[in-house]
Amino acid sequence: MSDTTAAGTNPTAERIKEDERRRIAKDLHDELGSRLTALKMALAQLGEELPTDNTALLDQARHADGLVDGAFDAMHDIIDDLHPAILDLGLQAALEWLARSFARDTGVPHRLHVDVVGDELPPALLDAFQNVSLYRIAREALHNASRHAAASNVDISLRHDGKMLTLIIADNGVGLPHDAGRRPQSAGLRSMHERAALVGATLEVLQGDRGGTRLQLTLPVRSAPNLIE
């Protein structure tokens, strides 16, 4: 039997790619991060040795320090794209962080509702690949809500009843056009469906009851007491 989804994507290959992204992200954080930190410390020490009346050299030192800060920001952006470090704390924490970041960056208010057994998802409920896949689906849905749907409000819901994990992201934007699946910008929509299929989830993207768009993902998962069989 061929190990591919309906979209023709190989789940095993995608898991290997995600593992490699996580390894590269860790190497960037550990290796490049430590070197940039050392460089910033060296620049600070050098700045203390410069003549206080040499404004040209002091300005150049401040400029170099700003370049290092920019390199730090670029590194963190790359790491976040490869494998967000917040995922190490689990999907629930990652979604909470994503929702706050979304509201801060876009100005679009949100409501996050979490209804799970025991108030928190068990750390072992989802594996690393499932965590990052659901995170990327949520991030793409929020991106669509702000960029394409012109939404002014977003509701995010995460539920786990012991058997099924449900993620719902609903906005009050312009809704989906009839030819959404055929538009060039619908690559993100196709990507979400592919990611859902890779982890065995069902993804529906529908018109909301009162307009806007409603994304609903459901994933069968074992309850916490039955994680180890």
N, C-alpha and C positions, 0 to 999 in steps of 0.2 A: 504494500500500500504506500502510495506517495505521501510524504510528510509535507503537504502544502495545504494552504487554506483555499477557499473558493476564489480568492483574488489572485492565487498563484504565488503567494508569499510563503517561504519556508520558515515555520516557527523556530526550528532548531537553529537555523542560520541567523535569525533575528536575535535569538537569545545570546548567541555567541558575539554578535555585533554589540549588543547592549553591555555584555560583560567587558568587552574591549573598551567601550566608551567609559565605563566606570573605572577601569584601570588607568586609562589615560588621564581622566579627571583627577584621580588620586595622585598620580605622578606629577601633574602640573601643580597641584596644591602643595605637595611635599617638597619637590625639587625646585621648581621655579619660584614658588612662594618664599622659600627660605633664602634663595639668592637675592630676590628683590628686597626682602627685609634687611639682609646684610648690606646691600647697596644703599638703602635709605639711611641706615645707621652710619655708614661711612660718609655719606654726604652731610649728615648732621654734624659729625665730628669735624669734617673739613670746613664747614661753615663757621664753626666756632674758632677756627684758626685763621680765618681771613681777616685782613685789616678792616676795622669798622668804618674807615673813611673811604674805602674802595667800593663805591656803589655799583660799579660795573660788574666786579667779581661777585658781589653779594647778590645782585640781580640774576646773574648767571647760575649761581648756586641754587637760588629759589626756583629758577626755571627748571633746572635738572631735577630738583625734588618733586616738582609738579609732574614732570615726565614719568618719574617712578610711580607716583600716585595714579597716573593714567594707565600705566602698565598693569598695576594691581587691579584696577577696574576692568580692564580688558580681559585679564586672566580670569577674574571671577565670572564675567559674562560667558566666556568660553566654557568654564567648568559648569556653569548653570545649564548651558545648552547641552553639554555632553552628558552630565549626570548630576542633577541638583543635589547638593549635600544634605538638604533638608529631608530628602527621602530616607536617609539613614535613621530618621526618627519615626518612620512609618507613613502610610498614606494619609491618615487623619491629620497629623501635624503638617504634612506637606500641603494639603488642601487649605488648611487654615492660613498658612503662610502665603500661599498663592492668592487666596482671596484678599488678604490685606494688601499685598503688593499690587494687585489689580486695581483696587480702589485708590491706592496712593498714586499710581502712575496715570490712571485714566480720569480720576475724579468721579467715576460711576459708582454710586453706592451699591452695597450688596447686603444680602442676608444669608448667613451660613447656618444651616440646621443639621445637627448631627444626632441621629437616633440609632444607637448601637447597643448591643447587649453589654452590660457592665460599664457603660459610658465611654469606653475606649476600645478601639479595635485591637484584638490580640496581636502582638508583634509578629507571630508566626502564621497569622491567618492568610496572608498573601506572600508570595515569594518576591524577590527583588524585581524580576521581569514584569510581574503583574502590577507591582507598585508603580514602576516608572511608566508603564503603558497607560494606566488609568490617569496618572498625573499628566501625561502629555495630551491625552484626550481632553481633560479638563482645561488645560492651558489653551489648547486650540479653540475650544468652545468659547472661552472668555475672550480670546483674541477676536473671534468672529463677532461676538456680541458688541464689542467696542468699535471695531474697524468697519465691518460691513453692515451690521444691523442698526447702528446708531442708537443702541439701547441707552436708556437713562436709569435702568435698575436691573439687577441680576439677582436671582435667588438660586442658592446652591444647597442641595440636600444630599446627605450621605446616610444611608440606612443599612443596618445589618440585623436580620431577625434570627440569626443562627443557622440559616440555610442559604439565604440569598443576600448578596450585597447589591445595593441599588444606589446609583449616582445619578442625580437629576440636576441639570443646569437649565434654568428658564429665564428668558429675558423679555423685555417689553418693547423690543425693537420692531423693525419693519417686517419681520417674518421672512420666510423663504420664498423666492420666486419659483414659478412652476418649472422652470428649466434649470434649477439650481445644480442638479447633478451633471449638467452638460457644460456649465460655464467654466472658463479657465480658472477663476478664483475658487472653484469648488475642489481643488486639489486637497485643501485642508479637510474637507468633508469626507473625501475618499480615504484620506490617511487615517481619519478617526475610525472609520468602518474597518479598515485593514487592521489597525491596532487592536480593536475590540475582538476581531475574529482570531487573532493570534493567541489571545489568552482565554478563548472559549466563552467570551461574553456576547451578549446580544445588545446591539445599539440601534435605537430608534431616534430619528430627528424629525420632529413633527411641528406643525403649526400649534401655537399655544391656544388654550381655550379662549383667552381674551386678547388674541393677537400675539405677536412676537414668535419666538422659537423655543421649543422645549426639547432638550436632549435627554434621553433616558437610557442608561446603561445598566444592564442586569448581569450579574456574574454568580453562578452557583458556587458557593464555598462551604466548607465544613464548619460546623460550630466549634467553638473553642475547646469544649471537652473532648472532641473527636478529632483533633488535629493530628494526633499520633494514633495510627491504627495498628 
